[in-house]
Amino acid sequence: MLKIATAIEALNDKVGRFIAWGVFALVLLQFAVVIQRYVFGVGFVWLQEGITYVYASVFMLAAGFTLLRDGHVRVDIYYREASLKARAIVDLVGTLVFLWPVTGLLLWVAYPYVWRSFAILEGSRETAGLPFLYLLKAELLAFAGLLALQGLSSVIRAIATLTEDDAETEETAR
């Protein structure tokens, strides 16, 4: 089971490291739009939409990576000072009660929405916009899927922590 968790974590790590380059692309695109607009007095709808596409991609595809790195906002009243087993319980319950129901609902609701978009190869409403809106919408499924998979990794690791004996847990903590 730990090999499955490691494989999921490797996937989210690779996706996160790759999509992090999107932040650099986002800066370059925004810089180009500002220079074009204020220096040359021109603007392109497709370039402005590209900024939105890249920003959305970075946000949605890096969510699993952020969860892997424990980078999500957490109200930390108890967790930081808790023992490894107590943290494992919080991670397990949080995934089962909050993360998976939300990602499941998102997959359930987004699938027909994305399917309809793919069926018509939906593009921008703007004439000069990007023709790939269906691909952007598909990232909703990737977002929920990568988060749910990272939740599975968290559950596997939490169960492993809870089933270890105390001597192994202390050794792992060091």
Buried (B, 14 or more C-beta within 10 A) or exposed (E): EEEEBEEBBEBBBEBBEEBEEBEEBBEEBBEBBEEBBEEEEEEBEEBBBBBBBBBBBBBBBBBBBBBBEEEEEEEEEEBEEBEBBBBBBBBBEBBBEEBBEBBEEBBEEBEEEBEEBEEEEBBBEEEEBBEBBBBBBBBBBBBBBBBBBBBBBBBBBBBBBBEBEEEEBEEEEE
